[in-house]
Structure formats: C-alpha cells, structure tokens
C-alpha cells in the first residue's frame, strides 16, 4: 500500500510487493512518513508524477532495528561520495523524488541509506530526523558556535527544525514567526521571538527576495547569511549585501560520514528532546487518509 502521484494528485494505491530484495538492500516496514513542503511544490510542477512520494520516513528493518532513512542515492565511488558529500554527487537522486519513496507500508532501500536510531526514540515521530538533518547541515555549513548572535527567519518546519537543532547544540537563537501556532512552537523549542539587529549569523528558512533583504538588514557588517530555504522562484539581492560584505553559505540536504553524519546528529537531537516532536507534528493520518492529509 502506498501513495502514488496520479494526474497531479496523491492517490492511495495497492501495488505488487517486491519479492526479491537485491544485494546490499534491505526491506523496511515504514512506521512514519511526513509530508514535506517540497512535495507540494513538486506535485504541482509535475516532477513526481507517477512516483510513490515521501522522502521523510522511518521504520523497522526485518530484524526489528529502528531506522530513519537518509533518502540520498549516489554512486558511492567518486571523490564527493568519499568525502561524505553525497548530495553533490553527479549521480545523485532522492527517494521519493527521482524514484519511489517512503510513503508506503514498506520499502526496499539500499543498506547505505539506513540510519540506526538511538534507543528510546519514538519511531512514530522519527520521520522528523530528515528535516532535522537538513537543519543540521545548514548549521554546520555556516560554522555556527555558541556565543554568536543568531537569527532564524521563518518558523515553518525547517525554520523550527533549525531552532531545535541550535538548541540541542547549546546555541541560543531568535526567530521570526508570523502566525500564532508558529510562535507557540518556537517558544516550546526555546527560541526567542524578540528580534533585534546586528546578528552574527542569519539563517534564511524562507527563500524569497524579501527574506534575503531582511537578513541583510539585520546582519552586522561581515556577518554570515546561511540559505537553508529552497528557491522555487528566482530571487534578487541588492547593494546592501555588498555594502556589508556579507558571507553567503548555501546548504542543500545533508551529508557527512557515520557515526557523525548530519542524520546521526539529527537523530540524537530528536532522541534528547521529545518536545521537538510535540512542537513540530500537528496532525497524524493513516496511509489511506492521504487525500485528507494533503488537503490539510
């Protein structure tokens, strides 16, 4: 049972079970799978037409091991892969984007994608490891450290995930949050809603011309701008970025080497702070409730 995009709509389907598990692959019974904002964009753009979607998911292997899935597929042989930069591999693909993903009762995935979860973690919330890994990668790209003044722009899922990971690293942050439910979630995660200026680092989790302009305005001269948002439309920058000599760091996905992959740190962050799941998960639906879930 799975959710396949058909005629631009996420559709509940039954499909043949994979009988033969290829070498270096493993069967995983999926326990939780999240809807990502990117899924909505990719469905609208036709990118995932005909595919089983879902790149944020977790479950158990046939021997009962609790795992999250790092959905990045790669060649595994190039220098970038050797350095843990799988998302930059020229042969890169993403489960649920280029091939069938995890919004299904079970999947067969390469063993290289398995991230064993810490003991005690709730697998029903462990699909959050993927967005937390995105946030972890962005924070590492920007080389943030405790004592720096940090602002997160945007309190959607990735902005809140970024605040959660920063908190797990002992780094305080302020955050912009437009809606009351976002403000409540940010407060649960320990982020401050009191935004000032002169920040050492601003992490943009919105990805628009307006959010970049706001980031530049609130940064100190020679501050760092970390772009964790995905640009779905072109953006522009103005002279202000040059006048302040802002350093810009882009971040895409996740990487690293076990046991210190972005996914490993994200899993530990979630295990150490159950409040993250309480703050980020708003609704739960069964697999056959996908139509209502995507409408919600």
C-alpha positions as a printed Julia matrix, in Angstrom:
296×3 Matrix{Float64}:
  0.0     0.0     0.0
  1.39    3.37   -0.97
  0.71    6.95   -2.05
  1.42    7.44   -5.73
  1.03   10.75   -7.57
 -1.51   10.22  -10.35
 -2.78   13.07  -12.52
 -1.27   15.56  -10.1
 -2.95   14.09   -7.02
 -1.53   11.93   -4.18
 -3.51    8.7    -4.56
 -3.8     5.68   -2.26
 -2.88    2.55   -4.25
 -2.07   -1.11   -3.77
  0.9    -2.38   -5.73
  2.84   -5.65   -6.0
  5.19   -6.38   -3.11
  8.86   -6.59   -4.05
  9.61  -10.29   -3.62
 13.36  -10.38   -4.23
 15.48   -7.99   -2.17
 18.57   -7.03   -4.2
 22.08   -7.41   -2.8
 23.04   -4.57   -0.44
 19.37   -3.68    0.05
 17.01   -4.26    2.96
 13.26   -4.34    3.47
 11.9    -1.71    5.88
  8.43   -1.63    7.36
  7.54    2.07    7.41
  6.16    3.43   10.69
  6.04    7.16    9.96
  6.31    9.32    6.86
  5.98   13.11    6.7
  4.6    15.46    4.08
  7.32   17.95    3.12
  6.55   21.37    1.71
  8.73   20.37   -1.25
  6.29   17.54   -2.0
  3.54   20.11   -2.61
  5.74   22.1    -4.99
  6.96   19.02   -6.86
  3.45   17.63   -7.28
  2.29   20.97   -8.69
  5.29   21.12  -11.06
  4.82   17.52  -12.26
  8.26   16.45  -11.05
  6.99   13.41   -9.1
  4.16   12.34  -11.39
  3.78    8.55  -11.33
  6.05    8.07   -8.32
  5.45    6.89   -4.79
  6.36   10.04   -2.89
  7.89   10.55    0.54
 11.5    11.32    1.44
 10.99   11.81    5.21
 10.38    8.39    6.73
 11.4     5.91    9.4
 10.58    2.34   10.35
 11.96   -1.07   11.26
 14.09   -3.48    9.29
 13.13   -7.17    9.06
 15.25   -7.88   12.17
 13.44   -5.19   14.18
 16.11   -2.49   14.08
 14.62    1.02   14.31
 15.94    3.19   11.49
 15.48    6.5     9.75
 16.23    6.58    6.05
 18.68    9.04    4.5
 16.98    9.16    1.09
 20.04   10.26   -0.89
 21.07    7.8    -3.62
 24.55    8.26   -5.09
 27.33    6.48   -6.97
 29.39    5.76   -3.84
 32.62    5.78   -5.8
 33.5     9.4    -6.6
 35.56   11.81   -4.53
 32.48   13.69   -3.36
 30.91   10.48   -2.05
 34.19    9.56   -0.37
 34.11   12.92    1.41
 30.53   12.39    2.58
 29.11   14.95    0.12
 26.52   12.58   -1.33
 24.04   15.31   -2.22
 26.66   16.82   -4.58
 27.4    13.57   -6.43
 26.72   13.91  -10.17
 24.79   10.61   -9.95
 22.66   11.85   -7.06
 18.96   11.0    -6.77
 16.45   11.2    -3.95
 13.99    8.54   -2.86
 10.51    9.92   -3.35
 11.72   12.44   -5.94
 13.58   10.54   -8.67
 12.46    7.05   -7.66
  9.77    5.55   -5.42
  9.91    6.79   -1.85
  8.69    6.05    1.65
  5.02    6.96    1.78
  4.13    3.26    1.79
  3.64    0.38    4.18
  7.08   -0.96    3.3
 10.07   -0.11    1.13
 13.21   -1.82   -0.13
 16.18    0.54    0.18
 19.99    0.35   -0.06
 21.61   -0.56    3.24
 23.73    2.6     2.86
 20.61    4.71    3.49
 19.9     3.21    6.94
 20.48    5.39    9.99
 20.05    3.38   13.17
 18.01    5.3    15.72
 19.11    5.82   19.33
 17.37    3.64   21.87
 14.22    5.09   23.35
 13.31    7.23   20.34
  9.68    7.16   19.23
  9.69    5.75   15.68
  6.25    7.25   15.13
  7.96   10.66   15.25
 11.27    9.68   13.65
 10.31   10.87   10.17
 11.36   14.23   11.66
 15.0    13.11   11.5
 15.17   14.12    7.81
 14.16   17.79    8.22
 16.31   17.96   11.36
 19.22   16.69    9.25
 18.58   19.48    6.71
 18.81   21.98    9.56
 21.92   20.31   10.97
 23.69   20.51    7.62
 22.88   24.22    7.27
 24.18   24.99   10.76
 27.39   23.11   10.06
 27.8    24.87    6.7
 27.59   28.2     8.47
 30.08   27.08   11.16
 27.91   28.42   13.97
 29.17   28.38   17.52
 27.85   29.19   20.99
 28.14   32.83   21.9
 27.25   34.13   18.45
 24.04   36.1    17.96
 21.83   34.06   15.64
 18.51   34.8    13.92
 16.34   32.31   12.06
 14.0    33.89    9.5
 10.83   31.85    9.09
  9.1    29.48   11.52
  7.87   26.89    9.07
  9.01   23.28    9.57
 12.63   23.87    8.51
 12.95   27.12   10.46
 11.6    25.43   13.58
 13.83   22.4    12.97
 16.79   24.77   12.77
 15.84   26.34   16.09
 15.55   22.86   17.6
 18.99   21.77   16.41
 20.57   25.04   17.53
 19.08   24.48   20.97
 20.49   20.95   21.05
 23.92   22.43   20.3
 23.59   24.95   23.1
 23.28   27.88   20.67
 20.58   30.43   21.51
 18.6    31.95   18.65
 15.89   34.46   17.88
 13.27   33.63   15.25
 10.71   35.46   13.14
  7.29   33.78   13.33
  4.25   35.22   11.55
  1.46   33.02   12.9
  0.38   32.26   16.49
  0.83   28.49   16.11
  4.38   29.07   14.82
  5.1    31.43   17.7
  3.87   28.83   20.17
  6.02   26.09   18.59
  9.08   28.37   18.58
  8.6    29.14   22.26
  8.31   25.42   23.04
 11.69   24.94   21.36
 13.31   27.71   23.41
 13.71   30.24   20.59
 13.16   33.92   21.37
 10.59   35.94   19.42
 12.34   39.22   20.33
 14.07   40.14   17.05
 16.63   42.97   17.12
 19.55   43.53   14.73
 23.33   43.24   14.48
 23.31   39.45   14.25
 26.47   37.49   13.59
 24.53   34.87   11.62
 21.12   34.87    9.97
 19.66   31.59    8.71
 17.06   32.15    6.0
 14.4    29.42    6.04
 12.02   31.31    3.72
 13.97   31.84    0.5
 12.44   34.96   -1.06
 13.79   38.33   -2.17
 12.1    39.89    0.86
 13.58   37.43    3.36
 17.1    37.9     1.96
 16.71   41.68    2.19
 15.54   41.32    5.79
 18.52   39.09    6.58
 21.0    41.58    5.14
 19.35   44.42    7.04
 19.58   42.58   10.37
 23.13   41.25    9.94
 26.16   43.06   11.27
 28.82   44.06    8.71
 30.68   40.93    7.54
 28.03   38.74    9.09
 27.1    35.34    7.67
 23.92   34.51    5.77
 23.06   30.81    5.63
 20.5    29.82    3.0
 18.64   26.67    4.1
 15.47   27.52    2.16
 14.78   26.16   -1.32
 14.33   28.74   -4.05
 11.2    27.77   -6.0
 11.19   31.14   -7.75
 14.09   33.42   -8.74
 15.3    35.84   -6.08
 17.34   39.01   -6.26
 19.77   40.81   -3.96
 20.61   44.49   -3.76
 23.62   46.63   -3.0
 23.16   46.18    0.75
 24.71   42.71    0.64
 27.87   44.16   -0.92
 27.99   47.22    1.34
 28.08   44.94    4.39
 30.37   42.35    2.75
 28.03   39.57    3.8
 29.34   35.99    3.54
 26.71   33.71    1.98
 26.57   29.97    2.64
 24.18   27.78    0.69
 23.05   24.44    2.09
 21.35   21.59    0.28
 20.28   18.41    2.03
 22.73   16.57    4.24
 25.9    14.53    4.26
 28.85   13.52    6.41
 30.28   10.18    7.45
 28.95    7.76   10.07
 28.79    7.99   13.03
 28.82   11.77   12.55
 26.5    12.2     9.57
 24.04   15.05    9.67
 21.4    12.33   10.04
 23.2    10.83   13.05
 23.31   14.17   14.86
 19.69   14.88   13.92
 18.57   11.52   15.34
 20.41   12.21   18.59
 18.88   15.68   18.76
 15.37   14.22   18.45
 16.1    11.48   20.99
 17.39   14.01   23.52
 14.41   16.35   23.22
 10.92   14.83   22.85
  9.49   18.36   22.85
 10.63   18.67   19.22
  8.01   16.18   18.09
  5.36   17.86   20.2
  6.21   21.24   18.65
  6.51   20.14   15.01
  3.88   17.45   14.49
  0.43   18.98   14.05
 -1.63   16.13   12.57
 -1.44   12.37   12.07
 -3.27   10.38    9.4
 -3.35    6.73    8.33
 -1.9     5.95    4.93
 -5.33    5.66    3.35
 -6.11    9.16    4.65
 -3.61   10.77    2.29
 -6.19   12.82    0.4
 -7.33   14.5     3.61
 -3.73   14.78    4.84
 -2.54   16.67    1.75
 -5.61   18.9     1.75
 -4.88   19.72    5.4
